[in-house]
């Protein structure tokens, strides 16, 4: 099985410079140069000099940073989640073809976290297929993992692991897509978004003993793109669009009328995910379109109020490097966020770097 060569984000360390990739060659052919006019020769020399000007491909290291409060990189992966005891962050990797068109089986990266410091603990192979989503249960004394495996031939399936060293047990095989599985607060059921067209959010017993049932939503589910169970009570938070406007909602697992937590009206925003802080005081969500096309994470009091921006999309003073904050998860203590990000260069030659996981301290 092929493994990525490095856990370092991007092809270059921060602040390192690279040369423009266009090659040029100067051959001192005396007879040819004598036939070129001085003005043309000067133009050739000037253009050749421009080609050797280094292009910055890292963030501006001269920009001041608060080291105690700045996000710290963990490594490359997607859709991170916290182990319920708060000492590990997990992210999925692989389940795709690499640049040589060799298949990389899906596996999980596990990082040991000490405050903001992280080190790669180990890799655990999950599936020969593609693992699109995973989530940890809420009980630190009995940690369990649910994963959604993607299989274009047979349909997606939910698989539960009671121990990363144990054998996986299949819970449910779906005819279409399964997205964003999560555990209810008592760890007894799994909620997930079903269907190619996001038919709604379903619940299924965590032991696979029954068939899934749709949560009855008085508003309908609209165009739901994200859902996650609360660890505090029998409720679920979700992101959906009604009449073309996305917002964050909360609904009880028994169904009923959802409560709208954000208040965007006729605004072209895109909300990627949302999660309630473990103490229940606020809701955080990643959003783009209001201030920037690059998403950032916002936090808003649970009972309403002005959202506070937790992360910045601009990561250098020149305004060429931007950071997109996509999917994230609160730590069990609610003092940190594990977030999936992608850095984009808008003018330096590199289009984008691989997605990475960052730890973000939150007051």
VMD Tcl script that draws the C-alpha trace (Angstrom):
set ca {
  {0.00 0.00 0.00}
  {1.37 3.39 -0.94}
  {1.80 5.98 1.76}
  {2.29 9.72 1.32}
  {5.93 10.64 1.67}
  {5.46 13.46 4.12}
  {2.98 14.99 6.54}
  {4.17 18.50 5.66}
  {1.62 20.67 3.89}
  {2.48 21.87 0.44}
  {5.58 21.45 -1.65}
  {7.65 24.14 0.10}
  {8.27 25.16 3.72}
  {6.77 28.46 4.83}
  {8.68 31.44 3.55}
  {10.81 29.49 1.04}
  {10.98 30.85 -2.47}
  {10.85 29.05 -5.77}
  {12.07 29.99 -9.22}
  {9.77 30.48 -12.15}
  {9.47 27.19 -13.96}
  {9.99 28.57 -17.48}
  {13.36 27.43 -18.79}
  {15.59 29.56 -20.89}
  {18.95 29.07 -22.58}
  {21.57 31.58 -23.72}
  {24.10 30.33 -26.16}
  {27.04 32.66 -26.84}
  {27.10 32.34 -30.59}
  {29.18 35.31 -31.58}
  {28.21 35.39 -35.19}
  {24.49 35.35 -34.37}
  {24.73 38.06 -31.74}
  {26.60 40.37 -34.11}
  {23.61 40.28 -36.44}
  {21.18 41.45 -33.72}
  {20.69 45.16 -33.22}
  {21.66 46.59 -29.80}
  {18.06 47.48 -28.90}
  {16.83 43.93 -29.55}
  {19.78 42.48 -27.62}
  {18.96 44.68 -24.60}
  {15.33 43.53 -24.72}
  {16.41 39.88 -24.74}
  {18.71 40.39 -21.74}
  {15.94 42.26 -19.86}
  {13.40 39.46 -20.47}
  {15.90 36.80 -19.40}
  {16.49 38.67 -16.15}
  {12.77 38.78 -15.44}
  {12.54 35.01 -15.79}
  {14.99 34.53 -12.93}
  {13.07 36.68 -10.42}
  {11.98 34.43 -7.52}
  {8.25 34.17 -6.85}
  {7.09 33.92 -3.25}
  {5.00 30.81 -2.58}
  {4.66 30.96 1.19}
  {3.05 33.32 3.64}
  {4.80 36.56 4.55}
  {6.96 35.64 7.54}
  {7.49 39.30 8.39}
  {3.84 39.68 9.40}
  {3.53 39.77 13.20}
  {1.80 36.79 14.84}
  {0.57 36.01 18.31}
  {2.23 32.62 18.77}
  {0.02 31.72 21.71}
  {-3.18 32.28 19.71}
  {-2.16 31.41 16.15}
  {-3.46 28.22 14.49}
  {-1.03 25.29 14.36}
  {-0.77 22.85 11.49}
  {-1.25 19.15 12.25}
  {-0.81 17.51 8.83}
  {-2.58 16.53 5.63}
  {-6.05 14.96 5.84}
  {-9.76 15.68 5.35}
  {-12.82 16.22 7.56}
  {-11.18 16.00 11.00}
  {-12.82 14.93 14.24}
  {-11.74 14.73 17.90}
  {-11.40 11.53 19.85}
  {-13.86 11.89 22.78}
  {-11.06 12.10 25.36}
  {-9.59 15.13 23.57}
  {-6.06 13.75 23.22}
  {-6.25 12.78 19.55}
  {-7.40 14.27 16.26}
  {-8.29 11.97 13.39}
  {-8.60 12.69 9.68}
  {-9.17 10.53 6.64}
  {-6.69 10.22 3.80}
  {-6.45 8.22 0.59}
  {-9.32 6.46 -1.10}
  {-8.15 8.09 -4.31}
  {-5.60 7.88 -7.09}
  {-2.29 9.64 -6.65}
  {-0.45 11.62 -9.32}
  {0.97 8.37 -10.75}
  {-2.57 6.94 -11.03}
  {-1.83 4.39 -8.31}
  {-4.72 3.70 -5.94}
  {-4.20 4.70 -2.30}
  {-6.55 2.74 0.00}
  {-8.43 4.82 2.53}
  {-6.88 5.06 5.97}
  {-7.05 7.27 9.02}
  {-4.31 9.49 10.35}
  {-4.24 9.85 14.12}
  {-2.40 12.78 15.69}
  {-1.63 13.01 19.38}
  {-2.49 16.51 20.62}
  {-0.89 18.32 23.56}
  {-2.49 21.78 23.76}
  {-1.54 23.12 20.30}
  {1.36 20.76 19.65}
  {0.77 17.67 17.55}
  {2.68 14.61 16.43}
  {1.62 11.81 14.13}
  {0.64 8.87 16.33}
  {-0.08 6.24 13.71}
  {-2.00 5.36 10.55}
  {-4.88 2.89 10.55}
  {-6.10 1.36 7.31}
  {-9.88 1.61 7.07}
  {-10.95 0.40 3.68}
  {-9.79 -0.55 0.22}
  {-12.60 1.73 -0.93}
  {-12.99 5.47 -0.34}
  {-13.95 6.68 3.14}
  {-15.85 9.91 2.72}
  {-16.87 10.71 6.33}
  {-16.20 9.56 9.88}
  {-17.27 10.59 13.40}
  {-16.42 9.65 16.97}
  {-18.97 8.87 19.67}
  {-19.37 11.16 22.69}
  {-18.39 8.78 25.53}
  {-14.65 8.87 26.32}
  {-14.92 5.68 28.38}
  {-16.35 3.76 25.42}
  {-15.08 5.43 22.22}
  {-16.60 4.19 18.98}
  {-16.13 5.23 15.38}
  {-18.63 5.38 12.53}
  {-17.38 5.63 8.94}
  {-19.18 6.06 5.63}
  {-17.54 4.06 2.85}
  {-18.16 5.07 -0.74}
  {-18.61 2.38 -3.36}
  {-19.81 3.47 -6.78}
  {-20.69 -0.13 -7.73}
  {-22.72 -1.31 -4.73}
  {-23.70 1.94 -2.98}
  {-22.44 3.54 0.21}
  {-22.37 1.77 3.55}
  {-22.08 2.65 7.23}
  {-19.48 0.71 9.21}
  {-18.93 0.84 12.98}
  {-15.65 0.22 14.75}
  {-15.78 -0.33 18.51}
  {-12.00 -0.41 18.55}
  {-9.56 0.73 15.89}
  {-7.75 -2.57 16.34}
  {-10.96 -4.61 16.02}
  {-12.92 -5.87 13.07}
  {-15.38 -3.43 11.46}
  {-19.05 -4.25 11.59}
  {-21.39 -3.18 8.79}
  {-24.52 -1.36 9.94}
  {-26.31 -0.32 6.78}
  {-25.85 -0.49 3.02}
  {-27.52 2.35 1.13}
  {-28.51 2.43 -2.54}
  {-27.14 5.98 -2.86}
  {-24.89 8.36 -1.00}
  {-24.42 8.53 2.77}
  {-23.11 11.81 4.14}
  {-22.15 13.20 7.53}
  {-22.92 10.32 9.92}
  {-22.84 11.21 13.63}
  {-23.72 9.64 16.99}
  {-26.65 10.64 19.15}
  {-25.79 11.84 22.66}
  {-26.48 8.40 24.19}
  {-24.44 6.66 21.43}
  {-27.46 4.49 20.69}
  {-28.26 5.72 17.18}
  {-26.56 7.10 14.09}
  {-27.91 10.09 12.13}
  {-26.92 10.66 8.51}
  {-27.94 12.48 5.35}
  {-29.28 10.12 2.72}
  {-29.82 10.25 -0.99}
  {-28.18 11.71 -4.06}
  {-30.53 14.68 -3.83}
  {-30.28 15.03 -0.02}
  {-33.67 13.51 0.77}
  {-33.32 14.28 4.46}
  {-31.73 13.15 7.73}
  {-32.29 9.56 8.87}
  {-31.72 7.69 12.13}
  {-30.64 4.07 12.47}
  {-29.81 1.96 15.57}
  {-26.06 1.94 16.13}
  {-25.99 -1.85 16.35}
  {-27.57 -2.18 12.90}
  {-30.61 -4.00 14.29}
  {-33.22 -1.97 12.42}
  {-33.98 -0.01 9.29}
  {-33.35 3.75 9.07}
  {-36.23 6.16 9.65}
  {-36.58 9.72 8.42}
  {-36.77 12.44 11.06}
  {-40.08 14.25 10.60}
  {-39.35 17.90 9.78}
  {-42.36 20.23 9.66}
  {-40.56 22.50 7.18}
  {-39.25 19.66 5.09}
  {-35.51 19.25 4.82}
  {-34.95 21.68 1.96}
  {-31.51 21.35 0.39}
  {-29.69 19.96 3.41}
  {-25.90 19.84 3.04}
  {-24.69 19.13 6.58}
  {-26.04 17.54 9.77}
  {-24.53 16.58 13.13}
  {-26.04 15.33 16.38}
  {-25.55 17.30 19.57}
  {-23.57 15.70 22.36}
  {-25.66 17.57 24.94}
  {-29.20 16.42 24.22}
  {-31.42 14.62 21.74}
  {-31.17 17.27 19.04}
  {-29.49 17.73 15.69}
  {-27.97 20.77 14.01}
  {-28.12 21.05 10.25}
  {-27.40 23.42 7.35}
  {-30.06 23.75 4.68}
  {-31.49 26.10 2.12}
  {-35.14 27.13 2.05}
  {-36.24 29.37 -0.82}
  {-32.63 29.68 -1.90}
  {-31.25 31.02 1.40}
  {-28.87 28.96 3.53}
  {-29.00 29.06 7.33}
  {-28.17 26.90 10.34}
  {-31.07 25.09 12.06}
  {-31.64 22.87 15.10}
  {-34.32 20.18 15.44}
  {-35.14 17.50 18.00}
  {-34.48 13.90 17.02}
  {-38.19 13.19 17.55}
  {-38.97 15.69 14.80}
  {-41.08 18.82 14.83}
  {-40.49 22.42 13.79}
  {-36.81 23.37 13.48}
  {-35.33 26.43 15.18}
  {-33.31 28.78 12.95}
  {-30.03 29.69 14.66}
  {-28.57 32.10 12.07}
  {-30.35 34.97 10.43}
  {-29.16 35.43 6.86}
  {-31.75 37.02 4.61}
  {-31.28 37.39 0.86}
  {-27.53 37.06 1.21}
  {-25.45 34.97 -1.23}
  {-23.64 32.99 1.48}
  {-22.45 29.38 1.47}
  {-22.37 27.56 4.82}
  {-20.26 24.40 4.79}
  {-20.81 23.00 8.28}
  {-21.93 24.00 11.78}
  {-21.52 22.69 15.30}
  {-22.71 23.73 18.75}
  {-20.00 24.44 21.32}
  {-19.82 21.59 23.87}
  {-21.11 23.83 26.69}
  {-24.13 24.78 24.55}
  {-23.41 28.52 24.69}
  {-22.82 29.17 20.99}
  {-22.89 27.79 17.49}
  {-19.91 27.94 15.13}
  {-20.11 27.63 11.37}
  {-17.88 28.03 8.32}
  {-19.17 30.55 5.79}
  {-18.14 32.24 2.57}
  {-19.71 34.92 0.39}
  {-20.46 37.63 2.92}
  {-16.99 39.18 3.19}
  {-14.91 36.91 0.99}
  {-15.16 33.99 -1.42}
  {-12.79 32.14 0.90}
  {-14.66 30.58 3.86}
  {-13.88 31.49 7.46}
  {-15.22 30.20 10.79}
  {-17.70 32.34 12.73}
  {-19.13 31.88 16.23}
  {-22.50 33.22 17.34}
  {-24.34 33.07 20.70}
  {-26.88 30.26 20.66}
  {-29.74 32.64 21.50}
  {-28.84 35.05 18.68}
  {-26.62 38.07 18.34}
  {-23.72 39.26 16.25}
  {-21.39 36.55 14.96}
  {-17.70 36.77 15.85}
  {-15.09 35.82 13.26}
  {-12.70 33.20 14.65}
  {-10.36 32.72 11.68}
  {-8.88 34.91 8.98}
  {-8.86 34.17 5.26}
  {-5.86 36.43 4.55}
  {-2.54 34.90 5.59}
  {-0.01 37.32 4.15}
  {0.30 41.08 4.10}
  {0.56 41.16 0.30}
  {-2.92 39.74 -0.15}
  {-1.88 36.91 -2.51}
  {-2.25 33.99 -0.09}
  {-5.70 33.11 1.20}
  {-6.79 30.37 3.57}
  {-10.13 28.60 3.16}
  {-11.59 27.11 6.34}
  {-14.00 24.33 5.37}
  {-15.00 21.62 7.84}
  {-14.22 21.62 11.56}
  {-15.06 20.02 14.91}
  {-15.00 21.35 18.48}
  {-12.68 19.70 21.00}
  {-14.55 18.00 23.88}
  {-13.49 20.83 26.21}
  {-14.68 23.51 23.76}
  {-11.38 25.41 23.87}
  {-10.03 24.35 20.46}
  {-11.24 23.60 16.96}
  {-9.79 21.08 14.52}
  {-10.33 22.47 11.02}
  {-9.73 21.38 7.45}
  {-8.17 24.18 5.42}
  {-6.81 24.82 1.95}
  {-4.31 27.57 1.15}
  {-4.72 29.29 -2.21}
  {-2.18 31.48 -4.01}
  {-3.84 34.01 -6.32}
  {-0.74 35.46 -7.89}
  {2.44 33.54 -7.16}
  {2.44 30.63 -9.55}
  {1.02 27.87 -7.30}
  {-2.73 27.52 -7.56}
  {-3.40 25.68 -4.28}
  {-1.86 23.44 -1.65}
  {-3.19 20.15 -0.33}
  {-5.83 20.23 2.34}
  {-4.47 20.16 5.86}
  {-5.74 20.00 9.43}
  {-5.13 22.91 11.80}
  {-5.72 23.29 15.54}
  {-7.33 26.64 16.37}
  {-7.44 27.93 19.99}
  {-10.73 29.56 20.95}
  {-11.39 31.73 24.01}
}
mol new
graphics top color blue
foreach p $ca { graphics top sphere $p radius 0.5 }
foreach p [lrange $ca 0 end-1] q [lrange $ca 1 end] { graphics top cylinder $p $q radius 0.2 }
display resetview
